[in-house]
Structure formats: structure tokens, C-alpha cells
Amino acid sequence: MSDGLVSYRSEFPILERTTYLISNSLGAMPRGVYEALAGYAATWATRGVRAWEERWWMLAAEVGDQIGALMNAPRGSVSTHQNVTTCQAVVASCFDFSGKRNRIVYSDMNFPSVMYFWEAQQKRGAKVHMVASEDGITVATERLLAAIDERTLLVPISHVLFRSAYINDARAIIEKAQRLGAMVVLDTFQSLGTIPVDVQDLNVDFVCGGVLKWLCGGPGVAYLYVRPDLGKRLEPTFTGWTAHQDPFAFEVGPIRYTDTPYRFMNGTPHVPSLEACRPGLEIIAKVGVGSIREKSRRQTAKLIRLADRHGWRVNTPRNPEQRGGTVSIAMPDSQKVCRALLRRDILVDWRPNAGLRISPHFYNTDEELEIAVEAVEEILRERQVPTT
């Protein structure tokens, strides 16, 4: 089966020579990145230090607005950083953990990097409460809500879980947290670009993520949305000269915070990555996340049917309302199967307690899903492993 969105395949060179089903890990590179990075090099080569005032200094805010438009964020509310861990560190630096409200509530299904960060904040006085998944696929909303109380300061939670693609009930979590005076840090790394996100409708406090995966923007650019009313009063202590009201005055002494989005930035921005991510953002905006979501629901359902046909365990919700863009399948010898698929240029990945993660994006065809599953069957036969 084909559809209108596959007309964008020509924009992604790697699709010409691989079966690319790994956008949950690294989105395919748009052809336009060649031109974007050539433009960066030409600007540096011809304008030298003048590039800062002519383009580079404004780029971080411009890219932030591009990302923000995909989640209905007001202009000037999204800052850009190197990675999500840095984004969450900026948020944490706005708060004091020495008082009674010092509890951090999150799930053991969060991405480990941010877990490591929040666990380390216990040295600053934070009290961490981790809600465990009961099935390794979902996180019970009721248990998360019950863990949020008057002692809770922050709830850093994944919108879509990286192992299983389960969609957390962000609205319920945000409403409960705010009712008790806590704030939510919503990680949309595995949702923005494949699931519609509206930060104003959710009234969420903070949102972070990166362009690396579903936004086809490459490594080196993460985003941090701060709700505008919070952005006017919070003062991050993880800061730097970019956040100063007059950075080129090079004043000695304490910082005078500037306005958002630069208020939440710190050191010199990562210009090459900012340039490289723009073509992907432009394509996603043109295609439309609503259309991407519609196709994703259909293709992930097809993958589940194909897995069921072989009796393979599906570690992803079957309810499309609870499922993101990835299907995790635990067939026999799944890690070795993954390696064999990679040798055949069928690009997927494997994660502990998940299995083979297959992630079609808008540029993938239904035939590619069938090719991948047929290859798994063949690999298992070659290895003389029962397919069920």
C-alpha cells in the first residue's frame, strides 16, 4: 500500500539504499542538510566573526520558534540546548530542594539519562520517588497520581516511553500536579513529530525533547519550553553569558537575567547543529504532525498484526490511543536478530526488556514493514530457531 506521504522519500538519501525503520533512535537525514551545513561553512569562511551579529546569535531563538510552532508554543518560549539532560538540569537549577517541598516524582520507564540526573539531585536535598511499572510496558496513571502530593516539587515524566511507546496521560498528571502546587517537566522526545502536542492546551509547565529522532534534525539540538508566566520569574542557576541582559558588556559580578528564550540558555550556542536541524523541521511542518500520526497508527497496527501472525510477544500497547510510533517485539533471539537485520541494511534497534524496536515514519512504505518481518522469519530459519 502506498500513500501521499511517501512522496517525501526523495528528500532522504538513506532511503535509497536501506530499509530505514529506526526513526525512534535517529531520524533519516534530509537532503537539505548538505546545503545547510555548506551555508554554515560559507558564512564562517566569508563573514568570519561578523557571522555572530549577522546570523549566528539569533539562530538559537529562531530554531526554538520553529520547534515551538510544532507544539503550539508562543514565540520566544522555547530555548535550545545540547541535549535533554541539560534541559532538565536548567529546570532543576531554578529550584531549591532544602525546603519541605522537595520531592521529585517520576517513573522507572523514563529514559535512564534523566533518571541518573534526578537521582544525583538527592545530594542537593531532593527526595526522589520512583513509580515502578507493573508490566514493563505501561505506567499506571493512578499510581503516578497517587505519588504526587503536597511535598512534590517536580514531576519529570516521559510523554511516550522509549521502551514500549506507551503514551502517559500527560493531561491527568499535569492537572493533579498543578492542583497540589507541583510542576511537570514533560519529555516529548518520543512524541513530538509523530504525535500532536499542544503545550498551551495542556497548560504544561515545562517541555523538553530533541530533534534527533522523529523531527529528523540530527544530534546536538534539544529544546526547552517554559510556560511564559514561569519564564518571567524563574532564575536558573545553571546559566551563562547568553542569559545575561547585556552579554557583550562583559560585566563582572552577578548575572542580570534577560528575557526568554535566552534567559534559560547558558554558554555559546551550538551553531552547526542548529543549522543542520532546520531542513528536518521544515519538512515535518510541511507534512503536518496530524497526517504523520494518522499514518503511524495504521502502520504500527500493521506491525502488531504481523507479529501476532508469528506468535511473537508485542511489548507495546495494542490500543492506538495509548501507542506512540514504535512497536517493540520480543521474538526468539531478538538481540541477535537485530544484528542480523543491520547486516542486511534493515535498520532497527534492540533494547533490554523491549526487544526489537521497529519505528516507521511518514517516509516509510507498508512494503518495508513486510520486508523487515520476512527478513526476521528468514533469519530465524537460518539460525534454526523456532519462529514462535
Phi, psi and omega per residue, in radians:
M1 nan 2.447 3.115
S2 -2.079 3.032 3.114
D3 -2.784 3.018 -3.067
G4 -1.123 -0.489 -3.050
L5 -1.238 -0.406 -3.137
V6 -1.233 -0.129 3.057
S7 -1.121 -0.296 3.119
Y8 -1.470 -0.038 -3.091
R9 -0.996 -0.611 -3.102
S10 -1.140 -0.262 3.124
E11 -1.398 -0.122 -3.034
F12 -2.192 1.728 -3.014
P13 -0.971 -0.632 -3.045
I14 -1.145 -0.361 -3.135
L15 -1.225 -0.292 -3.137
E16 -1.276 -0.368 -3.011
R17 -2.296 0.020 3.108
T18 -2.422 2.854 2.910
T19 -1.699 1.778 -2.916
Y20 -1.732 1.757 -3.075
L21 -2.186 0.763 -3.012
I22 -2.339 0.549 -3.095
S23 -1.208 -0.254 3.022
N24 -1.215 -0.293 -3.122
S25 -1.900 -0.834 3.090
L26 -2.656 2.003 3.101
G27 -1.126 2.644 3.099
A28 -1.076 2.518 -3.118
M29 -1.375 2.217 3.048
P30 -1.200 2.561 3.103
R31 -0.998 -0.550 -3.094
G32 -1.130 -0.228 3.127
V33 -1.143 -0.576 3.087
Y34 -0.977 -0.849 -3.119
E35 -1.186 -0.686 -3.124
A36 -1.078 -0.779 -3.126
L37 -1.303 -0.542 3.031
A38 -1.126 -0.657 3.095
G39 -1.142 -0.696 3.066
Y40 -1.043 -0.831 -3.125
A41 -1.112 -0.710 -3.132
A42 -1.140 -0.690 3.119
T43 -1.109 -0.807 3.119
W44 -1.078 -0.761 -3.075
A45 -1.178 -0.643 -3.018
T46 -1.741 -0.512 -3.073
R47 -1.823 -0.340 3.118
G48 0.995 -2.373 -3.068
V49 -1.109 -0.372 3.115
R50 -1.141 -0.302 3.137
A51 -1.029 -0.538 -3.128
W52 -1.044 -0.917 -3.078
E53 -1.369 -0.407 -3.088
E54 -1.514 -0.466 -3.096
R55 -2.636 -0.886 -2.885
W56 -1.124 -0.688 -3.069
W57 -1.125 -0.606 -3.103
M58 -1.447 -0.251 -2.977
L59 -1.096 -0.692 -3.104
A60 -1.036 -0.745 3.130
A61 -1.260 -0.647 3.136
E62 -1.125 -0.770 3.106
V63 -1.162 -0.667 3.070
G64 -1.005 -0.710 3.107
D65 -1.197 -0.633 3.078
Q66 -1.065 -0.803 3.113
I67 -1.152 -0.764 -3.125
G68 -1.018 -0.622 -3.134
A69 -1.089 -0.481 -3.134
L70 -1.316 -0.251 3.130
M71 -2.211 0.388 3.095
N72 0.982 0.716 3.070
A73 -1.568 2.436 3.080
P74 -1.050 2.599 3.104
R75 -1.014 2.447 3.108
G76 1.453 0.149 -3.099
S77 -1.852 -0.013 -3.079
V78 -2.109 2.078 3.047
S79 -1.730 2.806 -3.120
T80 -2.060 2.527 -3.051
H81 -2.477 -3.060 -3.088
Q82 -1.437 -0.654 -3.099
N83 -2.756 2.984 -3.071
V84 -1.192 -0.614 3.113
T85 -1.051 -0.710 3.072
T86 -1.098 -0.742 3.110
C87 -0.997 -0.810 -3.113
Q88 -1.225 -0.528 3.066
A89 -1.160 -0.664 3.076
V90 -1.072 -0.773 3.114
V91 -1.074 -0.864 -3.112
A92 -1.017 -0.599 -3.087
S93 -1.220 -0.169 3.102
C94 -1.439 -0.140 -2.970
F95 -2.198 2.729 3.114
D96 -1.888 2.231 -3.091
F97 -1.729 0.227 -3.067
S98 -1.515 -0.207 -3.114
G99 -1.574 -2.986 -3.121
K100 -1.241 -0.542 3.102
R101 -1.576 1.540 -3.055
N102 -2.441 0.329 -3.053
R103 -1.577 2.371 3.070
I104 -1.959 2.107 -3.117
V105 -1.965 2.172 3.052
Y106 -2.654 -3.093 -3.055
S107 -1.925 2.684 3.070
D108 -1.296 0.004 3.074
M109 -1.706 0.043 3.010
N110 -1.112 2.835 3.082
F111 -1.175 2.331 -3.023
P112 -0.960 -0.600 -3.093
S113 -0.998 -0.753 3.141
V114 -1.319 -0.493 3.016
M115 -1.046 -0.830 -3.119
Y116 -1.025 -0.691 3.140
F117 -1.109 -0.863 -3.070
W118 -1.203 -0.631 3.061
E119 -1.047 -0.675 -3.137
A120 -1.169 -0.377 -3.130
Q121 -1.266 -0.141 3.058
Q122 -1.107 -0.437 3.075
K123 -1.208 -0.314 3.095
R124 -1.719 0.076 3.106
G125 1.860 -0.047 3.139
A126 -1.220 2.539 3.057
K127 -1.925 1.953 -3.043
V128 -1.628 2.274 3.044
H129 -2.124 1.999 -3.097
M130 -1.828 2.145 3.117
V131 -1.553 2.139 -3.072
A132 -1.521 2.479 3.001
S133 -1.265 2.477 -3.139
E134 -1.571 -0.352 -3.064
D135 -2.198 -0.022 -3.119
G136 1.318 0.097 -3.140
I137 -2.132 -0.813 -3.075
T138 -2.024 2.967 2.965
V139 -2.168 2.102 -3.087
A140 -1.108 2.049 -3.116
T141 -1.005 -0.689 -3.103
E142 -1.073 -0.668 -3.137
R143 -1.248 -0.654 3.076
L144 -1.110 -0.795 -3.123
L145 -1.115 -0.684 -3.127
A146 -1.145 -0.485 -3.115
A147 -1.347 -0.306 -3.131
I148 -1.503 2.099 -3.134
D149 -2.433 -2.944 -3.071
E150 -1.165 -0.240 3.090
R151 -1.531 -0.199 -3.024
T152 -1.329 2.293 3.088
L153 -1.768 -0.874 -3.063
L154 -2.369 2.542 3.070
V155 -2.172 1.579 3.086
P156 -1.473 1.945 -2.989
I157 -2.365 2.484 3.070
S158 -1.334 2.340 3.051
H159 -1.191 -0.852 3.057
V160 -2.121 2.257 -3.094
L161 -1.292 2.368 -3.043
F162 -1.226 -0.516 -3.115
R163 -1.325 -0.764 -2.933
S164 -2.047 -0.220 -3.067
A165 1.205 0.323 3.047
Y166 -1.189 2.362 3.135
I167 -1.639 2.008 3.053
N168 -1.182 2.646 3.106
D169 -1.402 1.419 -3.050
A170 -1.040 -0.719 -3.085
R171 -1.071 -0.809 -3.136
A172 -1.106 -0.708 -3.135
I173 -1.150 -0.764 -3.135
I174 -1.116 -0.798 -3.107
E175 -1.090 -0.761 3.136
K176 -1.146 -0.783 -3.115
A177 -1.067 -0.839 -3.088
Q178 -1.185 -0.564 3.111
R179 -1.092 -0.536 -3.128
L180 -1.772 0.178 3.057
G181 1.509 0.192 3.105
A182 -1.690 2.958 -3.134
M183 -2.189 2.603 -3.101
V184 -1.896 2.342 3.003
V185 -1.893 1.780 -3.042
L186 -1.625 2.059 3.134
D187 -1.572 1.922 -3.087
T188 -1.843 0.408 -3.126
F189 -0.968 -0.713 -3.092
Q190 -1.692 0.202 3.121
S191 -2.147 -0.836 -3.048
L192 -1.097 2.154 -3.089
G193 1.906 -0.310 3.085
T194 -2.303 -0.266 3.079
I195 -2.314 2.319 3.096
P196 -1.036 2.331 3.098
V197 -2.265 2.279 3.104
D198 -2.246 1.757 -3.032
V199 -1.188 -0.523 -3.138
Q200 -1.302 -0.685 3.104
D201 -1.143 -0.692 3.118
L202 -1.278 -0.404 -3.046
N203 0.992 0.643 -3.093
V204 -1.317 2.620 -3.079
D205 -1.351 -0.872 -3.128
F206 -2.393 2.540 3.018
V207 -2.363 2.360 3.076
C208 -2.376 2.848 3.138
G209 3.027 -2.928 3.142
G210 -2.502 2.891 -3.126
V211 -1.599 -0.052 -2.996
L212 -1.021 -0.610 -2.926
K213 -1.787 -1.752 -3.005
W214 -1.195 -0.263 3.137
L215 -1.619 -0.016 3.029
C216 0.960 0.700 -3.051
G217 -1.888 -0.076 3.114
G218 1.398 3.012 -3.101
P219 -1.332 2.747 3.008
G220 1.798 -0.055 3.114
V221 -2.283 2.053 2.978
A222 -2.077 2.849 -3.089
Y223 -2.240 2.585 3.082
L224 -2.314 1.966 3.015
Y225 -1.605 2.334 3.043
V226 -2.147 2.181 3.134
R227 -0.912 2.281 -2.974
P228 -0.886 -0.675 -3.137
D229 -1.167 -0.596 3.071
L230 -1.264 -0.642 -3.115
G231 -1.071 -0.406 -3.132
K232 -1.410 -0.364 -3.025
R233 -2.105 -0.357 -3.133
L234 -1.289 2.531 -3.115
E235 -2.244 1.631 -3.131
P236 -1.139 2.413 3.064
T237 -1.579 -0.280 2.930
F238 -1.465 1.606 -2.953
T239 -2.444 -3.033 -3.123
G240 -3.098 -2.977 -2.979
W241 -1.172 -0.457 3.117
T242 -1.111 -0.486 -3.105
A243 -1.505 -0.054 -3.105
H244 -1.335 2.555 -3.132
Q245 -1.070 -0.550 3.130
D246 -2.413 1.313 -2.975
P247 -1.058 -0.558 -3.068
F248 -1.522 0.081 2.991
A249 -1.414 -0.342 3.120
F250 0.884 0.864 -3.119
E251 -1.199 2.597 3.063
V252 -1.631 2.404 3.104
G253 1.956 -2.810 -3.042
P254 -1.188 2.733 -3.126
I255 -1.317 2.550 2.923
R256 -1.919 1.909 -2.998
Y257 -1.160 2.426 3.040
T258 -1.550 -3.025 3.139
D259 -1.444 2.926 3.051
T260 -1.207 2.686 0.029
P261 -1.466 -0.229 -3.046
Y262 -1.126 -0.394 3.134
R263 -0.956 -0.551 -3.077
F264 -1.777 0.159 3.045
M265 -1.634 -3.116 -3.097
N266 -2.492 -1.526 -3.094
G267 -1.544 -2.927 -3.101
T268 -1.032 2.320 -3.077
P269 -1.226 2.765 -3.068
H270 -1.581 1.361 -2.944
V271 -1.049 -0.851 -3.101
P272 -1.016 -0.720 3.130
S273 -1.162 -0.636 3.107
L274 -1.116 -0.709 3.099
E275 -1.157 -0.737 -3.046
A276 -1.182 -0.471 -3.046
C277 -1.434 -0.245 -3.006
R278 -1.170 -0.716 3.134
P279 -1.022 -0.706 3.118
G280 -1.119 -0.759 3.125
L281 -1.071 -0.673 3.139
E282 -1.141 -0.710 3.140
I283 -1.173 -0.778 -3.138
I284 -1.062 -0.722 3.120
A285 -1.110 -0.665 -3.126
K286 -1.223 -0.757 -3.139
V287 -1.163 -0.751 -3.141
G288 1.626 2.186 -3.080
V289 -1.139 -0.540 3.103
G290 -1.062 -0.764 3.109
S291 -1.173 -0.674 3.112
I292 -1.087 -0.759 -3.131
R293 -1.089 -0.753 -3.135
E294 -1.045 -0.781 3.138
K295 -1.209 -0.676 -3.134
S296 -1.065 -0.769 3.132
R297 -1.032 -0.726 -3.125
R298 -1.210 -0.777 -3.080
Q299 -1.266 -0.634 3.083
T300 -1.177 -0.606 3.062
A301 -1.114 -0.676 3.108
K302 -1.111 -0.746 3.113
L303 -1.063 -0.716 3.126
I304 -1.112 -0.714 3.102
R305 -1.094 -0.732 3.136
L306 -1.123 -0.699 3.111
A307 -1.156 -0.726 3.141
D308 -1.080 -0.598 -3.121
R309 -1.042 -0.493 -3.124
H310 -1.795 -0.033 -3.133
G311 1.322 0.332 3.114
W312 -1.360 2.533 -3.133
R313 -1.303 2.284 3.094
V314 -1.768 2.058 -3.128
N315 -1.743 0.707 -3.127
T316 -2.426 2.506 3.136
P317 -0.999 2.455 3.092
R318 -1.462 -0.432 3.091
N319 -1.254 2.033 -3.092
P320 -1.060 -0.424 3.112
E321 -1.260 -0.307 -3.132
Q322 -1.918 0.129 -3.011
R323 -2.060 2.259 3.045
G324 -1.448 -2.591 -2.986
G325 -1.594 0.058 -3.067
T326 -2.036 2.548 2.965
V327 -2.078 2.127 3.117
S328 -1.737 2.168 -3.036
I329 -2.194 2.238 3.128
A330 -1.866 1.421 2.996
M331 -1.467 2.963 3.101
P332 -0.984 2.462 3.108
D333 0.903 0.736 -2.988
S334 -1.053 -0.601 3.141
Q335 -1.192 -0.723 3.107
K336 -1.212 -0.612 3.063
V337 -1.063 -0.730 3.129
C338 -1.030 -0.802 3.133
R339 -1.074 -0.700 3.139
A340 -1.166 -0.672 3.087
L341 -1.095 -0.749 3.133
L342 -1.050 -0.665 3.114
R343 -1.133 -0.412 3.107
R344 -1.625 0.169 -3.096
D345 1.083 0.543 2.936
I346 -1.834 1.823 -2.918
L347 -1.627 1.937 3.057
V348 -2.404 -3.058 3.012
D349 -2.479 3.074 -3.084
W350 -2.327 2.450 3.082
R351 -2.381 2.534 3.093
P352 -0.998 2.475 3.108
N353 1.089 0.307 3.077
A354 -2.277 -0.840 -3.065
G355 1.715 -2.616 3.133
L356 -1.308 2.169 3.104
R357 -1.772 2.102 3.142
I358 -2.033 2.185 -2.964
S359 -2.330 1.505 3.066
P360 -1.233 2.513 3.075
H361 -2.067 -3.061 -3.036
F362 -1.079 -0.394 -3.098
Y363 -1.570 0.012 -3.138
N364 -1.590 2.570 3.088
T365 -1.684 2.796 3.049
D366 -1.099 -0.603 -3.140
E367 -1.058 -0.582 3.125
E368 -1.151 -0.595 3.077
L369 -1.125 -0.741 3.132
E370 -1.163 -0.671 3.102
I371 -1.052 -0.783 -3.113
A372 -1.112 -0.793 -3.109
V373 -1.186 -0.702 3.090
E374 -1.090 -0.647 3.110
A375 -1.151 -0.678 3.088
V376 -1.065 -0.804 3.104
E377 -0.968 -0.810 -3.106
E378 -1.131 -0.724 3.125
I379 -1.088 -0.763 -3.141
L380 -1.143 -0.657 3.091
R381 -1.129 -0.759 -3.140
E382 -1.085 -0.621 -3.141
R383 -1.492 -0.004 -3.129
Q384 0.972 0.732 3.079
V385 -1.841 2.319 3.086
P386 -0.985 2.401 -3.096
T387 -1.354 -0.149 3.105
T388 -2.195 nan nan
